[in-house]
Amino acid sequence: MTKSRSNTRLVADQGLQEAAAQYAWNKVHGKPMREIARATGVHASTVMRHVRKIESNAEDPQIQALIRAAEAAPMEMGHSV
């Protein structure tokens, strides 16, 4: 894999980790999407897209692993909510 492809994959993996964390904050911990958006510095529609992306790919073993890791991790959303 070339350096640019590995960097792209790393960014994609970080994006999936962020999406899984937002999914866990919303679905597991019951945080409203707007609260998550304010805490992470993104628009509420971005959080909604992330949550839907994880929901639509929930059968993927990689996504399942990311959800489990996000559920187990402490809730850190940039600043406390």
GUSETI-694735 format. One line per 4 residues: number of its first residue (from 1); for each residue x, y, z of N, C-alpha, C, O. Coordinates in nm, 2 decimals. Layout:
// residues N
NUM) X Y Z X Y Z X Y Z X Y Z ~ ...
// end
This chain:
// residues 81
1) 0.09 -0.12 0.00 0.00 0.00 0.00 0.09 0.12 0.00 0.19 0.13 0.07 ~ 0.06 0.22 -0.08 0.14 0.34 -0.09 0.11 0.43 0.03 0.01 0.41 0.10 ~ 0.20 0.52 0.05 0.18 0.61 0.17 0.05 0.69 0.16 -0.02 0.70 0.26 ~ 0.01 0.74 0.05 -0.12 0.82 0.04 -0.24 0.73 0.06 -0.33 0.77 0.12
5) -0.23 0.60 0.02 -0.34 0.51 0.05 -0.35 0.48 0.19 -0.46 0.47 0.25 ~ -0.24 0.46 0.26 -0.24 0.43 0.40 -0.29 0.55 0.48 -0.36 0.53 0.58 ~ -0.25 0.67 0.44 -0.30 0.79 0.51 -0.45 0.80 0.49 -0.52 0.84 0.58 ~ -0.50 0.77 0.37 -0.64 0.78 0.34 -0.72 0.68 0.43 -0.82 0.71 0.48
9) -0.66 0.56 0.44 -0.73 0.46 0.52 -0.73 0.50 0.67 -0.83 0.48 0.74 ~ -0.62 0.56 0.71 -0.61 0.60 0.85 -0.72 0.71 0.88 -0.79 0.71 0.98 ~ -0.73 0.80 0.79 -0.83 0.91 0.80 -0.97 0.85 0.80 -1.06 0.89 0.88 ~ -0.99 0.75 0.71 -1.12 0.68 0.70 -1.15 0.61 0.83 -1.26 0.61 0.89
13) -1.05 0.54 0.89 -1.07 0.47 1.01 -1.10 0.56 1.13 -1.18 0.53 1.21 ~ -1.03 0.68 1.13 -1.06 0.78 1.24 -1.20 0.83 1.22 -1.27 0.85 1.32 ~ -1.25 0.85 1.10 -1.38 0.89 1.07 -1.48 0.79 1.12 -1.59 0.83 1.18 ~ -1.45 0.66 1.10 -1.54 0.56 1.15 -1.54 0.55 1.30 -1.65 0.53 1.36
17) -1.43 0.57 1.36 -1.42 0.57 1.50 -1.50 0.68 1.56 -1.57 0.67 1.66 ~ -1.49 0.80 1.50 -1.57 0.92 1.55 -1.72 0.89 1.53 -1.80 0.92 1.62 ~ -1.76 0.83 1.41 -1.90 0.80 1.39 -1.95 0.70 1.49 -2.06 0.71 1.54 ~ -1.87 0.59 1.52 -1.91 0.49 1.62 -1.92 0.55 1.76 -2.01 0.52 1.83
21) -1.83 0.65 1.79 -1.84 0.71 1.92 -1.97 0.79 1.93 -2.04 0.79 2.03 ~ -2.00 0.87 1.82 -2.12 0.95 1.83 -2.25 0.86 1.83 -2.35 0.89 1.90 ~ -2.24 0.74 1.76 -2.35 0.65 1.77 -2.37 0.60 1.91 -2.48 0.59 1.96 ~ -2.26 0.56 1.98 -2.27 0.51 2.11 -2.32 0.62 2.21 -2.40 0.59 2.29
25) -2.27 0.74 2.19 -2.32 0.85 2.28 -2.47 0.87 2.27 -2.54 0.89 2.36 ~ -2.52 0.85 2.14 -2.66 0.88 2.12 -2.74 0.75 2.15 -2.84 0.77 2.23 ~ -2.71 0.64 2.11 -2.79 0.52 2.13 -2.77 0.45 2.26 -2.87 0.40 2.32 ~ -2.65 0.45 2.31 -2.62 0.37 2.43 -2.63 0.47 2.55 -2.69 0.43 2.65
29) -2.58 0.59 2.54 -2.58 0.68 2.66 -2.69 0.78 2.65 -2.71 0.85 2.75 ~ -2.77 0.78 2.55 -2.89 0.86 2.54 -2.87 1.01 2.52 -2.95 1.09 2.55 ~ -2.75 1.05 2.47 -2.72 1.19 2.45 -2.79 1.24 2.32 -2.78 1.17 2.22 ~ -2.86 1.35 2.33 -2.92 1.41 2.21 -2.82 1.44 2.10 -2.71 1.48 2.14
33) -2.85 1.43 1.98 -2.76 1.46 1.87 -2.71 1.60 1.87 -2.60 1.63 1.84 ~ -2.80 1.70 1.91 -2.76 1.84 1.91 -2.66 1.86 2.02 -2.56 1.94 2.00 ~ -2.67 1.79 2.13 -2.57 1.80 2.24 -2.44 1.75 2.20 -2.33 1.80 2.22 ~ -2.44 1.63 2.13 -2.32 1.57 2.08 -2.25 1.67 1.98 -2.13 1.69 1.98
37) -2.33 1.73 1.89 -2.28 1.82 1.79 -2.21 1.94 1.85 -2.10 1.98 1.81 ~ -2.28 2.00 1.95 -2.22 2.11 2.02 -2.08 2.07 2.09 -1.99 2.15 2.08 ~ -2.08 1.96 2.15 -1.96 1.91 2.22 -1.85 1.88 2.13 -1.73 1.90 2.17 ~ -1.88 1.83 2.01 -1.77 1.79 1.92 -1.74 1.90 1.81 -1.65 1.88 1.73
41) -1.82 2.01 1.81 -1.79 2.12 1.72 -1.84 2.09 1.57 -1.78 2.15 1.48 ~ -1.94 2.01 1.56 -1.99 1.98 1.42 -2.14 2.02 1.42 -2.20 2.04 1.53 ~ -2.20 2.02 1.30 -2.34 2.04 1.29 -2.42 1.92 1.33 -2.37 1.81 1.31 ~ -2.54 1.94 1.38 -2.62 1.83 1.42 -2.65 1.73 1.30 -2.66 1.61 1.32
45) -2.66 1.78 1.18 -2.68 1.69 1.07 -2.56 1.60 1.04 -2.58 1.49 0.99 ~ -2.44 1.65 1.08 -2.32 1.56 1.06 -2.33 1.45 1.16 -2.30 1.33 1.13 ~ -2.37 1.47 1.28 -2.39 1.37 1.38 -2.50 1.27 1.33 -2.48 1.15 1.34 ~ -2.61 1.32 1.28 -2.71 1.24 1.23 -2.66 1.15 1.12 -2.69 1.03 1.12
49) -2.59 1.20 1.03 -2.53 1.12 0.92 -2.44 1.01 0.97 -2.44 0.90 0.93 ~ -2.35 1.05 1.07 -2.26 0.95 1.13 -2.34 0.84 1.20 -2.31 0.72 1.18 ~ -2.44 0.87 1.27 -2.52 0.77 1.34 -2.59 0.68 1.24 -2.59 0.56 1.25 ~ -2.65 0.74 1.13 -2.71 0.66 1.03 -2.62 0.57 0.96 -2.65 0.46 0.92
53) -2.49 0.62 0.93 -2.39 0.54 0.86 -2.36 0.42 0.95 -2.35 0.31 0.89 ~ -2.34 0.43 1.08 -2.31 0.32 1.16 -2.43 0.22 1.16 -2.41 0.10 1.16 ~ -2.55 0.28 1.18 -2.67 0.19 1.18 -2.69 0.11 1.05 -2.72 -0.01 1.06 ~ -2.66 0.17 0.94 -2.68 0.10 0.81 -2.57 0.00 0.79 -2.59 -0.09 0.70
57) -2.46 0.00 0.86 -2.35 -0.09 0.84 -2.33 -0.17 0.97 -2.22 -0.23 0.99 ~ -2.43 -0.19 1.05 -2.41 -0.25 1.18 -2.38 -0.40 1.17 -2.33 -0.45 1.27 ~ -2.40 -0.46 1.06 -2.37 -0.60 1.04 -2.22 -0.63 1.01 -2.17 -0.74 1.02 ~ -2.15 -0.52 0.97 -2.01 -0.53 0.94 -1.93 -0.56 1.07 -1.94 -0.49 1.16
61) -1.85 -0.67 1.07 -1.77 -0.70 1.19 -1.68 -0.58 1.24 -1.66 -0.56 1.36 ~ -1.62 -0.51 1.14 -1.54 -0.39 1.18 -1.62 -0.29 1.25 -1.58 -0.23 1.35 ~ -1.74 -0.26 1.20 -1.83 -0.16 1.26 -1.87 -0.21 1.40 -1.87 -0.13 1.50 ~ -1.90 -0.34 1.41 -1.94 -0.40 1.54 -1.83 -0.38 1.64 -1.85 -0.35 1.76
65) -1.70 -0.40 1.60 -1.59 -0.39 1.69 -1.57 -0.24 1.73 -1.54 -0.21 1.85 ~ -1.59 -0.15 1.64 -1.58 -0.01 1.67 -1.69 0.04 1.77 -1.67 0.12 1.86 ~ -1.81 -0.02 1.75 -1.92 0.01 1.84 -1.89 -0.04 1.98 -1.91 0.03 2.08 ~ -1.84 -0.16 1.99 -1.80 -0.22 2.12 -1.70 -0.13 2.19 -1.70 -0.11 2.31
69) -1.60 -0.09 2.11 -1.49 -0.01 2.17 -1.54 0.12 2.21 -1.50 0.17 2.32 ~ -1.63 0.18 2.14 -1.69 0.31 2.17 -1.78 0.30 2.30 -1.78 0.39 2.38 ~ -1.85 0.19 2.31 -1.93 0.17 2.43 -1.85 0.16 2.56 -1.89 0.21 2.66 ~ -1.73 0.10 2.54 -1.65 0.07 2.66 -1.56 0.19 2.70 -1.52 0.21 2.81
73) -1.54 0.28 2.60 -1.46 0.40 2.62 -1.53 0.50 2.71 -1.65 0.51 2.70 ~ -1.45 0.58 2.78 -1.52 0.69 2.85 -1.57 0.79 2.75 -1.52 0.81 2.64 ~ -1.68 0.86 2.79 -1.74 0.96 2.70 -1.65 1.09 2.70 -1.65 1.16 2.80 ~ -1.58 1.11 2.59 -1.50 1.23 2.58 -1.54 1.29 2.45 -1.51 1.24 2.34
77) -1.61 1.40 2.46 -1.66 1.47 2.34 -1.60 1.61 2.32 -1.67 1.71 2.30 ~ -1.48 1.62 2.34 -1.41 1.76 2.33 -1.42 1.83 2.46 -1.31 1.86 2.51 ~ -1.53 1.86 2.51 -1.55 1.92 2.64 -1.67 1.86 2.71 -1.75 1.80 2.64 ~ -1.68 1.87 2.83 -1.78 1.80 2.91 -1.92 1.85 2.87 -1.94 1.97 2.85
81) -2.01 1.76 2.87 -2.15 1.79 2.84 -2.24 1.76 2.96 -2.36 1.78 2.96
// end
